[in-house]
Amino acid sequence: MALERAEGEDLSVAMGHYARARSLILAALGEFDQGYKLADPKVILDAKHWRNSLIDRAQELERLLDPQPRVSRRGMKYKADTRLLNEAKK
């Protein structure tokens, strides 16, 4: 069933799963940052690209959970709550 047609308990359970997925992604970012402080993985992967890809996924889930756009002079923008993105401001 498509999200726009889901309702009641099915919708609530699905949203709970999406919220947990976002939470786990943010937890993964935190764990990655802890490891990064000890050893830079640049030989194996581009840490900035990897972090940004997870941040993008978290932002997509946030739009799913709270689909209200943020309005600015340049148009509507979606932005994740940076307080949840651990060290995303690097």
mmCIF file as gemmi writes it, N, C-alpha and C atoms, coordinates in Angstrom:
data_model
loop_
_atom_site.group_PDB
_atom_site.id
_atom_site.type_symbol
_atom_site.label_atom_id
_atom_site.label_alt_id
_atom_site.label_comp_id
_atom_site.label_asym_id
_atom_site.label_entity_id
_atom_site.label_seq_id
_atom_site.pdbx_PDB_ins_code
_atom_site.Cartn_x
_atom_site.Cartn_y
_atom_site.Cartn_z
_atom_site.occupancy
_atom_site.B_iso_or_equiv
_atom_site.pdbx_formal_charge
_atom_site.auth_seq_id
_atom_site.auth_asym_id
_atom_site.pdbx_PDB_model_num
ATOM 1 N N . MET Axp A 1 ? 0.842 -1.176 0 1 0 ? 1 A 1
ATOM 2 C CA . MET Axp A 1 ? 0 0 0 1 0 ? 1 A 1
ATOM 3 C C . MET Axp A 1 ? 0.891 1.244 0 1 0 ? 1 A 1
ATOM 4 N N . ALA Axp A 2 ? 0.528 2.226 -0.784 1 0 ? 2 A 1
ATOM 5 C CA . ALA Axp A 2 ? 1.283 3.474 -0.865 1 0 ? 2 A 1
ATOM 6 C C . ALA Axp A 2 ? 1.09 4.286 0.416 1 0 ? 2 A 1
ATOM 7 N N . LEU Axp A 3 ? 2.117 5.025 0.786 1 0 ? 3 A 1
ATOM 8 C CA . LEU Axp A 3 ? 2.09 5.823 2.012 1 0 ? 3 A 1
ATOM 9 C C . LEU Axp A 3 ? 0.901 6.78 2.041 1 0 ? 3 A 1
ATOM 10 N N . GLU Axp A 4 ? 0.609 7.412 0.917 1 0 ? 4 A 1
ATOM 11 C CA . GLU Axp A 4 ? -0.485 8.39 0.9 1 0 ? 4 A 1
ATOM 12 C C . GLU Axp A 4 ? -1.862 7.753 1.124 1 0 ? 4 A 1
ATOM 13 N N . ARG Axp A 5 ? -1.959 6.433 0.968 1 0 ? 5 A 1
ATOM 14 C CA . ARG Axp A 5 ? -3.231 5.751 1.217 1 0 ? 5 A 1
ATOM 15 C C . ARG Axp A 5 ? -3.261 5.02 2.554 1 0 ? 5 A 1
ATOM 16 N N . ALA Axp A 6 ? -2.112 4.93 3.21 1 0 ? 6 A 1
ATOM 17 C CA . ALA Axp A 6 ? -2.061 4.245 4.51 1 0 ? 6 A 1
ATOM 18 C C . ALA Axp A 6 ? -2.756 5.095 5.563 1 0 ? 6 A 1
ATOM 19 N N . GLU Axp A 7 ? -3.348 4.425 6.53 1 0 ? 7 A 1
ATOM 20 C CA . GLU Axp A 7 ? -4.027 5.152 7.606 1 0 ? 7 A 1
ATOM 21 C C . GLU Axp A 7 ? -4.068 4.296 8.858 1 0 ? 7 A 1
ATOM 22 N N . GLY Axp A 8 ? -4.451 4.92 9.939 1 0 ? 8 A 1
ATOM 23 C CA . GLY Axp A 8 ? -4.629 4.209 11.194 1 0 ? 8 A 1
ATOM 24 C C . GLY Axp A 8 ? -3.36 3.564 11.709 1 0 ? 8 A 1
ATOM 25 N N . GLU Axp A 9 ? -3.518 2.353 12.237 1 0 ? 9 A 1
ATOM 26 C CA . GLU Axp A 9 ? -2.402 1.645 12.858 1 0 ? 9 A 1
ATOM 27 C C . GLU Axp A 9 ? -1.289 1.335 11.861 1 0 ? 9 A 1
ATOM 28 N N . ASP Axp A 10 ? -1.643 0.977 10.62 1 0 ? 10 A 1
ATOM 29 C CA . ASP Axp A 10 ? -0.617 0.688 9.615 1 0 ? 10 A 1
ATOM 30 C C . ASP Axp A 10 ? 0.28 1.906 9.388 1 0 ? 10 A 1
ATOM 31 N N . LEU Axp A 11 ? -0.326 3.083 9.28 1 0 ? 11 A 1
ATOM 32 C CA . LEU Axp A 11 ? 0.445 4.302 9.074 1 0 ? 11 A 1
ATOM 33 C C . LEU Axp A 11 ? 1.326 4.594 10.292 1 0 ? 11 A 1
ATOM 34 N N . SER Axp A 12 ? 0.78 4.437 11.474 1 0 ? 12 A 1
ATOM 35 C CA . SER Axp A 12 ? 1.546 4.684 12.701 1 0 ? 12 A 1
ATOM 36 C C . SER Axp A 12 ? 2.742 3.741 12.818 1 0 ? 12 A 1
ATOM 37 N N . VAL Axp A 13 ? 2.531 2.476 12.517 1 0 ? 13 A 1
ATOM 38 C CA . VAL Axp A 13 ? 3.616 1.503 12.599 1 0 ? 13 A 1
ATOM 39 C C . VAL Axp A 13 ? 4.687 1.821 11.547 1 0 ? 13 A 1
ATOM 40 N N . ALA Axp A 14 ? 4.266 2.135 10.336 1 0 ? 14 A 1
ATOM 41 C CA . ALA Axp A 14 ? 5.226 2.485 9.278 1 0 ? 14 A 1
ATOM 42 C C . ALA Axp A 14 ? 6.043 3.709 9.678 1 0 ? 14 A 1
ATOM 43 N N . MET Axp A 15 ? 5.388 4.731 10.204 1 0 ? 15 A 1
ATOM 44 C CA . MET Axp A 15 ? 6.099 5.944 10.618 1 0 ? 15 A 1
ATOM 45 C C . MET Axp A 15 ? 7.067 5.635 11.758 1 0 ? 15 A 1
ATOM 46 N N . GLY Axp A 16 ? 6.699 4.734 12.633 1 0 ? 16 A 1
ATOM 47 C CA . GLY Axp A 16 ? 7.596 4.31 13.703 1 0 ? 16 A 1
ATOM 48 C C . GLY Axp A 16 ? 8.855 3.654 13.146 1 0 ? 16 A 1
ATOM 49 N N . HIS Axp A 17 ? 8.675 2.824 12.13 1 0 ? 17 A 1
ATOM 50 C CA . HIS Axp A 17 ? 9.835 2.186 11.492 1 0 ? 17 A 1
ATOM 51 C C . HIS Axp A 17 ? 10.725 3.22 10.808 1 0 ? 17 A 1
ATOM 52 N N . TYR Axp A 18 ? 10.112 4.193 10.132 1 0 ? 18 A 1
ATOM 53 C CA . TYR Axp A 18 ? 10.896 5.238 9.468 1 0 ? 18 A 1
ATOM 54 C C . TYR Axp A 18 ? 11.653 6.085 10.491 1 0 ? 18 A 1
ATOM 55 N N . ALA Axp A 19 ? 10.999 6.385 11.6 1 0 ? 19 A 1
ATOM 56 C CA . ALA Axp A 19 ? 11.655 7.167 12.659 1 0 ? 19 A 1
ATOM 57 C C . ALA Axp A 19 ? 12.824 6.383 13.243 1 0 ? 19 A 1
ATOM 58 N N . ARG Axp A 20 ? 12.632 5.088 13.436 1 0 ? 20 A 1
ATOM 59 C CA . ARG Axp A 20 ? 13.728 4.253 13.96 1 0 ? 20 A 1
ATOM 60 C C . ARG Axp A 20 ? 14.863 4.185 12.95 1 0 ? 20 A 1
ATOM 61 N N . ALA Axp A 21 ? 14.551 4.082 11.675 1 0 ? 21 A 1
ATOM 62 C CA . ALA Axp A 21 ? 15.592 4.057 10.638 1 0 ? 21 A 1
ATOM 63 C C . ALA Axp A 21 ? 16.405 5.348 10.684 1 0 ? 21 A 1
ATOM 64 N N . ARG Axp A 22 ? 15.738 6.48 10.809 1 0 ? 22 A 1
ATOM 65 C CA . ARG Axp A 22 ? 16.441 7.763 10.913 1 0 ? 22 A 1
ATOM 66 C C . ARG Axp A 22 ? 17.323 7.785 12.151 1 0 ? 22 A 1
ATOM 67 N N . SER Axp A 23 ? 16.795 7.326 13.259 1 0 ? 23 A 1
ATOM 68 C CA . SER Axp A 23 ? 17.555 7.284 14.508 1 0 ? 23 A 1
ATOM 69 C C . SER Axp A 23 ? 18.801 6.413 14.374 1 0 ? 23 A 1
ATOM 70 N N . LEU Axp A 24 ? 18.663 5.274 13.723 1 0 ? 24 A 1
ATOM 71 C CA . LEU Axp A 24 ? 19.81 4.382 13.532 1 0 ? 24 A 1
ATOM 72 C C . LEU Axp A 24 ? 20.855 4.988 12.6 1 0 ? 24 A 1
ATOM 73 N N . ILE Axp A 25 ? 20.414 5.708 11.581 1 0 ? 25 A 1
ATOM 74 C CA . ILE Axp A 25 ? 21.354 6.39 10.693 1 0 ? 25 A 1
ATOM 75 C C . ILE Axp A 25 ? 22.145 7.433 11.478 1 0 ? 25 A 1
ATOM 76 N N . LEU Axp A 26 ? 21.45 8.197 12.316 1 0 ? 26 A 1
ATOM 77 C CA . LEU Axp A 26 ? 22.132 9.211 13.117 1 0 ? 26 A 1
ATOM 78 C C . LEU Axp A 26 ? 23.072 8.574 14.132 1 0 ? 26 A 1
ATOM 79 N N . ALA Axp A 27 ? 22.678 7.439 14.675 1 0 ? 27 A 1
ATOM 80 C CA . ALA Axp A 27 ? 23.562 6.722 15.591 1 0 ? 27 A 1
ATOM 81 C C . ALA Axp A 27 ? 24.802 6.221 14.842 1 0 ? 27 A 1
ATOM 82 N N . ALA Axp A 28 ? 24.616 5.764 13.601 1 0 ? 28 A 1
ATOM 83 C CA . ALA Axp A 28 ? 25.746 5.318 12.787 1 0 ? 28 A 1
ATOM 84 C C . ALA Axp A 28 ? 26.712 6.471 12.531 1 0 ? 28 A 1
ATOM 85 N N . LEU Axp A 29 ? 26.182 7.665 12.289 1 0 ? 29 A 1
ATOM 86 C CA . LEU Axp A 29 ? 27.045 8.831 12.118 1 0 ? 29 A 1
ATOM 87 C C . LEU Axp A 29 ? 27.87 9.087 13.373 1 0 ? 29 A 1
ATOM 88 N N . GLY Axp A 30 ? 27.241 8.994 14.515 1 0 ? 30 A 1
ATOM 89 C CA . GLY Axp A 30 ? 27.948 9.192 15.775 1 0 ? 30 A 1
ATOM 90 C C . GLY Axp A 30 ? 29.052 8.168 15.975 1 0 ? 30 A 1
ATOM 91 N N . GLU Axp A 31 ? 28.757 6.914 15.677 1 0 ? 31 A 1
ATOM 92 C CA . GLU Axp A 31 ? 29.762 5.859 15.805 1 0 ? 31 A 1
ATOM 93 C C . GLU Axp A 31 ? 30.917 6.089 14.832 1 0 ? 31 A 1
ATOM 94 N N . PHE Axp A 32 ? 30.576 6.467 13.605 1 0 ? 32 A 1
ATOM 95 C CA . PHE Axp A 32 ? 31.605 6.753 12.607 1 0 ? 32 A 1
ATOM 96 C C . PHE Axp A 32 ? 32.512 7.883 13.089 1 0 ? 32 A 1
ATOM 97 N N . ASP Axp A 33 ? 31.917 8.939 13.622 1 0 ? 33 A 1
ATOM 98 C CA . ASP Axp A 33 ? 32.695 10.075 14.113 1 0 ? 33 A 1
ATOM 99 C C . ASP Axp A 33 ? 33.628 9.677 15.252 1 0 ? 33 A 1
ATOM 100 N N . GLN Axp A 34 ? 33.188 8.776 16.105 1 0 ? 34 A 1
ATOM 101 C CA . GLN Axp A 34 ? 34.045 8.297 17.193 1 0 ? 34 A 1
ATOM 102 C C . GLN Axp A 34 ? 35.258 7.553 16.625 1 0 ? 34 A 1
ATOM 103 N N . GLY Axp A 35 ? 35.028 6.72 15.628 1 0 ? 35 A 1
ATOM 104 C CA . GLY Axp A 35 ? 36.133 6.014 14.99 1 0 ? 35 A 1
ATOM 105 C C . GLY Axp A 35 ? 37.052 6.965 14.245 1 0 ? 35 A 1
ATOM 106 N N . TYR Axp A 36 ? 36.468 7.96 13.599 1 0 ? 36 A 1
ATOM 107 C CA . TYR Axp A 36 ? 37.235 8.943 12.82 1 0 ? 36 A 1
ATOM 108 C C . TYR Axp A 36 ? 38.209 9.715 13.706 1 0 ? 36 A 1
ATOM 109 N N . LYS Axp A 37 ? 37.791 9.971 14.935 1 0 ? 37 A 1
ATOM 110 C CA . LYS Axp A 37 ? 38.669 10.675 15.874 1 0 ? 37 A 1
ATOM 111 C C . LYS Axp A 37 ? 39.93 9.864 16.177 1 0 ? 37 A 1
ATOM 112 N N . LEU Axp A 38 ? 39.827 8.547 16.057 1 0 ? 38 A 1
ATOM 113 C CA . LEU Axp A 38 ? 40.954 7.67 16.369 1 0 ? 38 A 1
ATOM 114 C C . LEU Axp A 38 ? 41.804 7.341 15.144 1 0 ? 38 A 1
ATOM 115 N N . ALA Axp A 39 ? 41.179 7.183 13.994 1 0 ? 39 A 1
ATOM 116 C CA . ALA Axp A 39 ? 41.908 6.831 12.771 1 0 ? 39 A 1
ATOM 117 C C . ALA Axp A 39 ? 41.109 7.278 11.548 1 0 ? 39 A 1
ATOM 118 N N . ASP Axp A 40 ? 41.733 8.07 10.696 1 0 ? 40 A 1
ATOM 119 C CA . ASP Axp A 40 ? 41.102 8.568 9.471 1 0 ? 40 A 1
ATOM 120 C C . ASP Axp A 40 ? 41.048 7.448 8.433 1 0 ? 40 A 1
ATOM 121 N N . PRO Axp A 41 ? 39.846 7.085 7.951 1 0 ? 41 A 1
ATOM 122 C CA . PRO Axp A 41 ? 39.713 5.967 7.009 1 0 ? 41 A 1
ATOM 123 C C . PRO Axp A 41 ? 39.946 6.345 5.552 1 0 ? 41 A 1
ATOM 124 N N . LYS Axp A 42 ? 40.643 7.459 5.282 1 0 ? 42 A 1
ATOM 125 C CA . LYS Axp A 42 ? 40.753 7.969 3.91 1 0 ? 42 A 1
ATOM 126 C C . LYS Axp A 42 ? 41.408 7.002 2.933 1 0 ? 42 A 1
ATOM 127 N N . VAL Axp A 43 ? 42.19 6.055 3.412 1 0 ? 43 A 1
ATOM 128 C CA . VAL Axp A 43 ? 42.805 5.073 2.511 1 0 ? 43 A 1
ATOM 129 C C . VAL Axp A 43 ? 41.73 4.182 1.885 1 0 ? 43 A 1
ATOM 130 N N . ILE Axp A 44 ? 40.659 3.949 2.619 1 0 ? 44 A 1
ATOM 131 C CA . ILE Axp A 44 ? 39.612 3.03 2.161 1 0 ? 44 A 1
ATOM 132 C C . ILE Axp A 44 ? 38.39 3.761 1.612 1 0 ? 44 A 1
ATOM 133 N N . LEU Axp A 45 ? 38.021 4.893 2.209 1 0 ? 45 A 1
ATOM 134 C CA . LEU Axp A 45 ? 36.83 5.606 1.749 1 0 ? 45 A 1
ATOM 135 C C . LEU Axp A 45 ? 36.959 7.107 1.966 1 0 ? 45 A 1
ATOM 136 N N . ASP Axp A 46 ? 36.152 7.833 1.231 1 0 ? 46 A 1
ATOM 137 C CA . ASP Axp A 46 ? 36.075 9.291 1.365 1 0 ? 46 A 1
ATOM 138 C C . ASP Axp A 46 ? 35.099 9.588 2.498 1 0 ? 46 A 1
ATOM 139 N N . ALA Axp A 47 ? 35.637 9.916 3.666 1 0 ? 47 A 1
ATOM 140 C CA . ALA Axp A 47 ? 34.811 10.094 4.862 1 0 ? 47 A 1
ATOM 141 C C . ALA Axp A 47 ? 33.761 11.187 4.674 1 0 ? 47 A 1
ATOM 142 N N . LYS Axp A 48 ? 34.126 12.285 4.042 1 0 ? 48 A 1
ATOM 143 C CA . LYS Axp A 48 ? 33.164 13.384 3.846 1 0 ? 48 A 1
ATOM 144 C C . LYS Axp A 48 ? 31.993 12.926 2.978 1 0 ? 48 A 1
ATOM 145 N N . HIS Axp A 49 ? 32.309 12.235 1.887 1 0 ? 49 A 1
ATOM 146 C CA . HIS Axp A 49 ? 31.242 11.74 0.998 1 0 ? 49 A 1
ATOM 147 C C . HIS Axp A 49 ? 30.351 10.735 1.729 1 0 ? 49 A 1
ATOM 148 N N . TRP Axp A 50 ? 30.973 9.844 2.491 1 0 ? 50 A 1
ATOM 149 C CA . TRP Axp A 50 ? 30.214 8.831 3.225 1 0 ? 50 A 1
ATOM 150 C C . TRP Axp A 50 ? 29.28 9.487 4.233 1 0 ? 50 A 1
ATOM 151 N N . ARG Axp A 51 ? 29.805 10.44 5.013 1 0 ? 51 A 1
ATOM 152 C CA . ARG Axp A 51 ? 28.987 11.148 6.004 1 0 ? 51 A 1
ATOM 153 C C . ARG Axp A 51 ? 27.842 11.885 5.316 1 0 ? 51 A 1
ATOM 154 N N . ASN Axp A 52 ? 28.174 12.591 4.231 1 0 ? 52 A 1
ATOM 155 C CA . ASN Axp A 52 ? 27.147 13.362 3.533 1 0 ? 52 A 1
ATOM 156 C C . ASN Axp A 52 ? 26.05 12.464 2.975 1 0 ? 52 A 1
ATOM 157 N N . SER Axp A 53 ? 26.411 11.269 2.516 1 0 ? 53 A 1
ATOM 158 C CA . SER Axp A 53 ? 25.385 10.363 1.991 1 0 ? 53 A 1
ATOM 159 C C . SER Axp A 53 ? 24.433 9.931 3.11 1 0 ? 53 A 1
ATOM 160 N N . LEU Axp A 54 ? 24.97 9.679 4.311 1 0 ? 54 A 1
ATOM 161 C CA . LEU Axp A 54 ? 24.092 9.324 5.436 1 0 ? 54 A 1
ATOM 162 C C . LEU Axp A 54 ? 23.247 10.513 5.877 1 0 ? 54 A 1
ATOM 163 N N . ILE Axp A 55 ? 23.835 11.679 5.892 1 0 ? 55 A 1
ATOM 164 C CA . ILE Axp A 55 ? 23.071 12.883 6.257 1 0 ? 55 A 1
ATOM 165 C C . ILE Axp A 55 ? 21.933 13.097 5.259 1 0 ? 55 A 1
ATOM 166 N N . ASP Axp A 56 ? 22.214 12.899 3.972 1 0 ? 56 A 1
ATOM 167 C CA . ASP Axp A 56 ? 21.155 13.019 2.954 1 0 ? 56 A 1
ATOM 168 C C . ASP Axp A 56 ? 20.025 12.032 3.216 1 0 ? 56 A 1
ATOM 169 N N . ARG Axp A 57 ? 20.378 10.77 3.554 1 0 ? 57 A 1
ATOM 170 C CA . ARG Axp A 57 ? 19.341 9.764 3.834 1 0 ? 57 A 1
ATOM 171 C C . ARG Axp A 57 ? 18.531 10.173 5.068 1 0 ? 57 A 1
ATOM 172 N N . ALA Axp A 58 ? 19.192 10.687 6.104 1 0 ? 58 A 1
ATOM 173 C CA . ALA Axp A 58 ? 18.478 11.125 7.31 1 0 ? 58 A 1
ATOM 174 C C . ALA Axp A 58 ? 17.537 12.275 6.98 1 0 ? 58 A 1
ATOM 175 N N . GLN Axp A 59 ? 17.98 13.194 6.134 1 0 ? 59 A 1
ATOM 176 C CA . GLN Axp A 59 ? 17.13 14.319 5.741 1 0 ? 59 A 1
ATOM 177 C C . GLN Axp A 59 ? 15.927 13.845 4.932 1 0 ? 59 A 1
ATOM 178 N N . GLU Axp A 60 ? 16.126 12.85 4.074 1 0 ? 60 A 1
ATOM 179 C CA . GLU Axp A 60 ? 15.003 12.3 3.309 1 0 ? 60 A 1
ATOM 180 C C . GLU Axp A 60 ? 13.969 11.678 4.249 1 0 ? 60 A 1
ATOM 181 N N . LEU Axp A 61 ? 14.444 10.939 5.242 1 0 ? 61 A 1
ATOM 182 C CA . LEU Axp A 61 ? 13.513 10.35 6.203 1 0 ? 61 A 1
ATOM 183 C C . LEU Axp A 61 ? 12.816 11.42 7.022 1 0 ? 61 A 1
ATOM 184 N N . GLU Axp A 62 ? 13.526 12.499 7.335 1 0 ? 62 A 1
ATOM 185 C CA . GLU Axp A 62 ? 12.886 13.579 8.077 1 0 ? 62 A 1
ATOM 186 C C . GLU Axp A 62 ? 11.768 14.218 7.261 1 0 ? 62 A 1
ATOM 187 N N . ARG Axp A 63 ? 11.98 14.362 5.944 1 0 ? 63 A 1
ATOM 188 C CA . ARG Axp A 63 ? 10.903 14.896 5.087 1 0 ? 63 A 1
ATOM 189 C C . ARG Axp A 63 ? 9.71 13.949 5.058 1 0 ? 63 A 1
ATOM 190 N N . LEU Axp A 64 ? 9.983 12.652 5.124 1 0 ? 64 A 1
ATOM 191 C CA . LEU Axp A 64 ? 8.912 11.66 5.159 1 0 ? 64 A 1
ATOM 192 C C . LEU Axp A 64 ? 8.133 11.768 6.47 1 0 ? 64 A 1
ATOM 193 N N . LEU Axp A 65 ? 8.859 11.96 7.563 1 0 ? 65 A 1
ATOM 194 C CA . LEU Axp A 65 ? 8.222 12.032 8.884 1 0 ? 65 A 1
ATOM 195 C C . LEU Axp A 65 ? 7.542 13.368 9.14 1 0 ? 65 A 1
ATOM 196 N N . ASP Axp A 66 ? 8.11 14.45 8.618 1 0 ? 66 A 1
ATOM 197 C CA . ASP Axp A 66 ? 7.558 15.789 8.812 1 0 ? 66 A 1
ATOM 198 C C . ASP Axp A 66 ? 7.597 16.504 7.471 1 0 ? 66 A 1
ATOM 199 N N . PRO Axp A 67 ? 6.613 16.259 6.614 1 0 ? 67 A 1
ATOM 200 C CA . PRO Axp A 67 ? 6.671 16.747 5.236 1 0 ? 67 A 1
ATOM 201 C C . PRO Axp A 67 ? 6.389 18.239 5.054 1 0 ? 67 A 1
ATOM 202 N N . GLN Axp A 68 ? 6.406 19.015 6.133 1 0 ? 68 A 1
ATOM 203 C CA . GLN Axp A 68 ? 6.143 20.443 5.995 1 0 ? 68 A 1
ATOM 204 C C . GLN Axp A 68 ? 7.385 21.153 5.474 1 0 ? 68 A 1
ATOM 205 N N . PRO Axp A 69 ? 7.293 21.799 4.329 1 0 ? 69 A 1
ATOM 206 C CA . PRO Axp A 69 ? 8.453 22.493 3.776 1 0 ? 69 A 1
ATOM 207 C C . PRO Axp A 69 ? 8.767 23.747 4.584 1 0 ? 69 A 1
ATOM 208 N N . ARG Axp A 70 ? 10.031 24.129 4.573 1 0 ? 70 A 1
ATOM 209 C CA . ARG Axp A 70 ? 10.453 25.384 5.174 1 0 ? 70 A 1
ATOM 210 C C . ARG Axp A 70 ? 10.465 26.412 4.053 1 0 ? 70 A 1
ATOM 211 N N . VAL Axp A 71 ? 9.822 27.546 4.244 1 0 ? 71 A 1
ATOM 212 C CA . VAL Axp A 71 ? 9.677 28.535 3.181 1 0 ? 71 A 1
ATOM 213 C C . VAL Axp A 71 ? 10.721 29.633 3.352 1 0 ? 71 A 1
ATOM 214 N N . SER Axp A 72 ? 11.342 30.005 2.247 1 0 ? 72 A 1
ATOM 215 C CA . SER Axp A 72 ? 12.299 31.102 2.248 1 0 ? 72 A 1
ATOM 216 C C . SER Axp A 72 ? 12.035 31.959 1.023 1 0 ? 72 A 1
ATOM 217 N N . ARG Axp A 73 ? 12.784 33.03 0.886 1 0 ? 73 A 1
ATOM 218 C CA . ARG Axp A 73 ? 12.607 33.896 -0.286 1 0 ? 73 A 1
ATOM 219 C C . ARG Axp A 73 ? 12.931 33.16 -1.58 1 0 ? 73 A 1
ATOM 220 N N . ARG Axp A 74 ? 13.792 32.184 -1.511 1 0 ? 74 A 1
ATOM 221 C CA . ARG Axp A 74 ? 14.179 31.425 -2.705 1 0 ? 74 A 1
ATOM 222 C C . ARG Axp A 74 ? 13.249 30.255 -2.987 1 0 ? 74 A 1
ATOM 223 N N . GLY Axp A 75 ? 12.253 30.049 -2.17 1 0 ? 75 A 1
ATOM 224 C CA . GLY Axp A 75 ? 11.338 28.93 -2.362 1 0 ? 75 A 1
ATOM 225 C C . GLY Axp A 75 ? 11.347 27.998 -1.173 1 0 ? 75 A 1
ATOM 226 N N . MET Axp A 76 ? 10.682 26.89 -1.327 1 0 ? 76 A 1
ATOM 227 C CA . MET Axp A 76 ? 10.567 25.944 -0.232 1 0 ? 76 A 1
ATOM 228 C C . MET Axp A 76 ? 11.834 25.122 -0.119 1 0 ? 76 A 1
ATOM 229 N N . LYS Axp A 77 ? 12.253 24.888 1.11 1 0 ? 77 A 1
ATOM 230 C CA . LYS Axp A 77 ? 13.443 24.089 1.377 1 0 ? 77 A 1
ATOM 231 C C . LYS Axp A 77 ? 13.13 23.12 2.5 1 0 ? 77 A 1
ATOM 232 N N . TYR Axp A 78 ? 13.679 21.933 2.398 1 0 ? 78 A 1
ATOM 233 C CA . TYR Axp A 78 ? 13.601 20.962 3.474 1 0 ? 78 A 1
ATOM 234 C C . TYR Axp A 78 ? 14.957 20.935 4.147 1 0 ? 78 A 1
ATOM 235 N N . LYS Axp A 79 ? 14.968 20.93 5.461 1 0 ? 79 A 1
ATOM 236 C CA . LYS Axp A 79 ? 16.24 20.901 6.181 1 0 ? 79 A 1
ATOM 237 C C . LYS Axp A 79 ? 16.072 20.049 7.423 1 0 ? 79 A 1
ATOM 238 N N . ALA Axp A 80 ? 17.015 19.14 7.615 1 0 ? 80 A 1
ATOM 239 C CA . ALA Axp A 80 ? 16.977 18.281 8.795 1 0 ? 80 A 1
ATOM 240 C C . ALA Axp A 80 ? 17.352 19.079 10.038 1 0 ? 80 A 1
ATOM 241 N N . ASP Axp A 81 ? 16.923 18.603 11.163 1 0 ? 81 A 1
ATOM 242 C CA . ASP Axp A 81 ? 17.261 19.205 12.446 1 0 ? 81 A 1
ATOM 243 C C . ASP Axp A 81 ? 18.713 18.874 12.75 1 0 ? 81 A 1
ATOM 244 N N . THR Axp A 82 ? 19.61 19.86 12.643 1 0 ? 82 A 1
ATOM 245 C CA . THR Axp A 82 ? 21.039 19.613 12.802 1 0 ? 82 A 1
ATOM 246 C C . THR Axp A 82 ? 21.403 19.19 14.218 1 0 ? 82 A 1
ATOM 247 N N . ARG Axp A 83 ? 20.553 19.432 15.193 1 0 ? 83 A 1
ATOM 248 C CA . ARG Axp A 83 ? 20.843 18.958 16.55 1 0 ? 83 A 1
ATOM 249 C C . ARG Axp A 83 ? 20.891 17.438 16.581 1 0 ? 83 A 1
ATOM 250 N N . LEU Axp A 84 ? 20.217 16.793 15.624 1 0 ? 84 A 1
ATOM 251 C CA . LEU Axp A 84 ? 20.189 15.339 15.565 1 0 ? 84 A 1
ATOM 252 C C . LEU Axp A 84 ? 21.345 14.768 14.751 1 0 ? 84 A 1
ATOM 253 N N . LEU Axp A 85 ? 22.059 15.622 14.049 1 0 ? 85 A 1
ATOM 254 C CA . LEU Axp A 85 ? 23.085 15.149 13.129 1 0 ? 85 A 1
ATOM 255 C C . LEU Axp A 85 ? 24.477 15.193 13.735 1 0 ? 85 A 1
ATOM 256 N N . ASN Axp A 86 ? 24.611 14.985 15 1 0 ? 86 A 1
ATOM 257 C CA . ASN Axp A 86 ? 25.862 14.84 15.731 1 0 ? 86 A 1
ATOM 258 C C . ASN Axp A 86 ? 26.877 15.905 15.34 1 0 ? 86 A 1
ATOM 259 N N . GLU Axp A 87 ? 27.835 15.591 14.504 1 0 ? 87 A 1
ATOM 260 C CA . GLU Axp A 87 ? 28.894 16.525 14.152 1 0 ? 87 A 1
ATOM 261 C C . GLU Axp A 87 ? 28.791 16.937 12.697 1 0 ? 87 A 1
ATOM 262 N N . ALA Axp A 88 ? 27.588 17.084 12.199 1 0 ? 88 A 1
ATOM 263 C CA . ALA Axp A 88 ? 27.366 17.361 10.786 1 0 ? 88 A 1
ATOM 264 C C . ALA Axp A 88 ? 27.884 18.743 10.366 1 0 ? 88 A 1
ATOM 265 N N . LYS Axp A 89 ? 28.175 19.603 11.319 1 0 ? 89 A 1
ATOM 266 C CA . LYS Axp A 89 ? 28.59 20.956 10.993 1 0 ? 89 A 1
ATOM 267 C C . LYS Axp A 89 ? 30.071 21.059 10.64 1 0 ? 89 A 1
ATOM 268 N N . LYS Axp A 90 ? 30.783 19.956 10.57 1 0 ? 90 A 1
ATOM 269 C CA . LYS Axp A 90 ? 32.224 19.96 10.236 1 0 ? 90 A 1
ATOM 270 C C . LYS Axp A 90 ? 32.489 20.616 8.922 1 0 ? 90 A 1
